Amino acid sequence: MGKHSNRNIQRFKIGLMLISLIVQLFVNINTFNIKVNAAEINSKLDEIYISEYNYNEDMKSKVEPYIKSKLESGYIYGDKDVKLYYEKYNIENAKANIVISHGYTESLEKYHELIYYFLKEGYNVFGIEHRGHGRSGTLGIADKTQVNVEKFDQYVTDFKKFMDEVVMPNNQGKKVLLFAHSMGGTSGTKFIEDYPDYFDAAVLSAPMLEVNTGNIPRFLADFIVEFEVAIGNGGNYVLGKKAYTPEYKENEIGTSSLNRYKYSHDIVANNKELQRGGASYNWTKEAFDTTKEIIKTENASKVEIPILLFQADNDTYVKAEGQNKFASSAKNCEIEKIENSRHEIYLEKDETQKPYLNELLDFYDKV
């Protein structure tokens, strides 16, 4: 009995060792597969990635010719017959569609690099220049470069018309995804609250869900803006803002990548049609009022699609508090904080931008 017991114990131990080896082998295979898949994602981006170190040359020799070959542009008429410029980029066998909603003072010229990545990754791309921005006319009262709007809801009304007339008829029956930055995040978020059936998912990149009023307390900023509009100064520049100028301070721009900044800056500096300066009191009042409405629980809770909201760690343009409040009420919103990033995460330095792009593309791919 003793010998048989010892043999049984030895066999039992050998069996456990074999099971352990099989489990370990299985884990290692899965780990290897995960690493390979991650490596494939990174290497795929590596093949198309435009580094900031040879940025201007690569943008002009690689990116611009490629996206231009896919470009169709045109105009539609928005609220009160404002002429709105749009672009669409179609590729063969696209897996989905991405719609860009750009930020304050911007035009689609600033999104060349991002459009390039989206196309190369298999997405059709659509973009509109919001009223009073880029080639969508000037609405300034103080001068042509001033950013002004009668009602913030007009951005949303225009966007719906763009979706109805350009995007949805050309979406090839595939999913429609939103990429919205800053002010475009305001109008984009308001749109998905008001019209929940258009988008399958959205990326909100440093969305303006609460304006950063700097050293002026918000309650005081609200009072000043309301007062100036009430006494008829709504068309004046907000205190501290002025007409477009090509001059800039490195420590005040929206990205820490000077090469990426200079690329779009030089395009704008050489094209008066794209030049935009500061905001009017009208625009600021509308921005204050709209962001307050968007982040209310009863409005944010209407959003049920998957949302990936990127926060910039060193953002001096918008505040995280409004983003946090929206995310806490939206049904399926994940916040990702990007360390060492200024407001324009999509134009940041390589070491910041590249992981951000990988996460963004991974999110879209999984929708």
FIVO-975397 format. One record per residue (C-alpha): x, y, z. Coordinates in steps of 0.05 Angstrom, whole numbers, plus 32768, in hexadecimal, padded with zeros to 4 digits. Example, Ala and Ser with C-alpha at 12.3 -4.5 7.8 and 13.67 -1.06 7.14 Angstrom:
2
80F67FA6809C/81117FEB808F/
//
This chain:
367
800080008000/8038802F8010/805A80257FCD/8019802E7FA7/8009806D7FCF/804D808B7FBF/8044807B7F76/7FFF809A7F75/801A80D97F97/805380DD7F64/802280D47F2B/7FF581097F49/8030813A7F4E/8045812B7F07/7FFD81377EF0/7FFB817A7F13/803D818E7EF4/8023817B7EAE/7FE381A37EBA/800C81DE7ED2/803981DA7E95/7FFD81D77E66/7FDC82137E89/801D823A7E86/802682297E3D/7FDF82407E2F/7FEA82817E55/802C828D7E30/800B82817DED/7FD382B27DFD/800682E47E18/802E82DC7DD8/7FEF82E77DAE/7FDD83257DD6/802483407DCD/802383317D83/7FE083537D7A/7FF783907DA0/803783907D77/800E838C7D37/7FE583C97D4C/802383F17D5D/804A83DC7D20/800F83EC7CF4/800E84337D0E/805A84357D08/805584287CBE/802984667CB3/803E84917CED/805484D97CDF/808884ED7D13/808E85357D29/80D985347D1A/80D185377CCE/808A854F7CD1/808285867C9E/80A685607C67/8080851F7C74/803D85437C77/804985637C34/806985267C11/803F84EE7C30/800085057C52/7FE7853E7C26/7FEC85187BE3/7FCA84DA7C01/7F8F84FC7C21/7F86852B7BE6/7F7E84ED7BB9/7F4284D77BE4/7F23851C7BEE/7EDF85347BD6/7EC885787BF0/7E8B85A37BEA/7E5985D17C0C/7E1585C97C2C/7DE985FF7C4A/7DDF86007C95/7DB086267CC3/7D9B866A7CA5/7DBD86567C64/7E04865B7C7D/7E3286397C4B/7E5785FF7C6B/7E9685DE7C4F/7E9F85937C56/7ED0855C7C42/7EC785127C38/7EFC84DD7C2D/7EE784987C13/7F12845A7C0E/7F0384157BF3/7EE783E17C23/7EE384117C5E/7ED483F17CA0/7EAE842D7CBC/7EA684797CB8/7EC584AF7CE4/7EA784F47CE8/7ED4852D7D01/7EB885687D28/7EF1859A7D30/7F0185CD7D66/7EFD86177D72/7F2086427D3C/7F3486037D16/7F2985E97CD0/7F3185A47CB2/7F7785B67C9C/7F8C85A97CE4/7F7685607CDF/7FA085497CA3/7FCA851A7CCD/7F8E84FC7CF1/7F6784F47CB0/7FA484D07C93/7FA5849E7CCC/7F5A84927CC9/7F5D84847C7E/7F9A84577C84/7F7784307CBC/7F3C84227C8F/7F0984587C9F/7EE284887C72/7EE984CF7C8E/7EB885097C8E/7EC2854F7CA9/7E9D85917CAB/7EB885D67CBA/7E8885F57CEC/7E6686367CDC/7E9486727CE3/7ED186447CDD/7F0086357CA3/7EDD86377C60/7E9886397C80/7E9586857C7E/7EA286BB7CB1/7E7086D07CE6/7E9B87017D0C/7E7E87447D20/7EBD87687D38/7EE4874E7CFB/7EE487137CCB/7F1286E87CF6/7EE786EC7D35/7EC586AB7D4B/7E7C86BB7D55/7E3A86967D54/7DF286AA7D5E/7DDE86697D81/7E0A862E7D92/7DD285FF7D7D/7DE086167D36/7E1F85EC7D36/7DF485B07D48/7DBF85C07D13/7DF685C87CDF/7E1585867CF4/7DD385617CED/7DCB857C7CA6/7E1285647C96/7E0285207CB2/7DC1851B7C8B/7DDA85367C49/7E22851D7C46/7E3584E87C79/7DF984BA7C7E/7DED84B47C33/7E3784A17C2A/7E4384757C67/7E4184347C3E/7E1384157C72/7E4C84127CA4/7E55842D7CEA/7E5C84787CF5/7E8E848F7D29/7E9984D57D45/7EDC84F77D52/7ECF853A7D75/7F02856A7D91/7EF985A67DBF/7EC185D37DA5/7EB1859B7D75/7EA985717DB3/7E7485A17DCD/7E4B85A07D8D/7E5985557D83/7E4285437DCA/7E04856F7DC3/7DF6854C7D81/7DF985057D9E/7DCD851C7DD8/7D9885397DA8/7D9F85057D71/7DB484C27D8E/7DA984977D50/7DE184B17D22/7E2284997D43/7E3784547D5A/7E6F846F7D87/7E9684AF7D94/7EDB84C77DA8/7EDA850A7DCC/7F2085277DCD/7F28855E7E01/7EDF85727DF7/7ECA85B77E0C/7E9785A37E41/7EAC85DA7E70/7ED286187E58/7F1286297E7E/7F0A86727E94/7F5186767EAF/7F5B86A47EEA/7F1386BE7EE7/7EE386957F12/7EAC86757EE8/7E73869A7F0B/7E9586DD7EFD/7EA386CA7EB4/7E5A86B77EAC/7E4486FA7EC8/7E7487237E9C/7E6086FE7E5C/7E1587037E6C/7E1C874D7E7C/7E43875E7E3C/7E11873A7E10/7DD6875B7E35/7DF187A17E29/7DFC87957DDF/7E4687837DDE/7E3C873B7DC8/7E6287487D87/7EA087617DAB/7EDD87367DB9/7EDE87157DFD/7F0F87387E2B/7F5687237E18/7F4387087DD3/7F5287297D90/7F5387207D45/7F7E86EA7D24/7FC986F37D27/7FFE86C17D10/802786D07D4F/8026869D7D86/8048868A7DC7/806386447DCD/804B863B7E14/8004864E7E01/7FF686237DC4/7FCB85E47DC8/800385B17DBE/804A85A77DD6/805F858F7D91/807785CE7D6F/808185AB7D2C/803985937D29/802185D77D3F/804985FC7D0A/802F85D07CD1/7FE685E67CDA/7FF9862B7CF2/801E863A7CB1/7FE486217C87/7FB586517CAB/7FE7868B7CAA/7FEA86867C5E/7F9E86807C54/7F7286B97C6B/7F34868F7C61/7F4986627C9B/7F5F86987CCC/7F37869D7D0C/7F4586C77D4A/7F2386CC7D8D/7EDA86C37DA0/7EA286F67DAA/7E7986FD7DE9/7E3F86DF7DC2/7E67869F7DB3/7E80869B7DFB/7E3B86A27E19/7E21866C7DEB/7E5C863E7DFC/7E5086497E47/7E06863B7E42/7E0D85FE7E15/7E4385DB7E3E/7E1885E37E7D/7DDE85C17E5A/7E0785887E3C/7E2385707E7E/7DE185707EA4/7DD085297EB9/7D8D85287E94/7DB185397E53/7DF285117E59/7DCB84D37E6E/7DAA84D27E29/7DED84BC7E0B/7DF084707E08/7E2484637DD1/7E6C84527DE5/7E9484917DF3/7EE084967DFC/7EEF84DA7E1A/7F3884F17E1A/7F4E85247E4D/7F8E854C7E44/7FB8854E7E83/7FD185967E76/7F9385B37E56/7F8D85FF7E60/7F5386087E2F/7F1C85DC7E4D/7F0F85C07E92/7F0B85777EA6/7ED185827ED7/7E9E85887E9F/7EB9854B7E7D/7EB685237EBE/7E6F85387ECB/7E5985247E85/7E7D84E17E89/7E5D84D07ECC/7E1784D67EAE/7E2184BA7E68/7E1084707E64/7E5284567E47/7E89848A7E4C/7ED1847A7E5D/7F0384B17E6E/7F4C84AA7E5A/7F7B84DF7E76/7FB784EC7E4A/7FF485007E72/802285397E5C/7FF085507E27/7FD685957E17/7F9185A17DFA/7F9E85877DB3/7FAF853F7DC4/7FA9852A7D7B/7FE385587D6A/800F854A7DA6/805785327DA8/806584EC7D8D/806C84CB7DD1/802884E77DE6/800384E57DA4/8015849E7D8F/7FF884787DCB/7FBA84A57DC6/7FB184937D7D/7FB984497D8C/7F84844C7DC1/7F5584767D96/7F5B84467D5B/7F5384097D88/7F1384277DA4/7EF784327D5E/7F0B83EC7D47/7EE683CB7D81/7EA483F07D76/
//
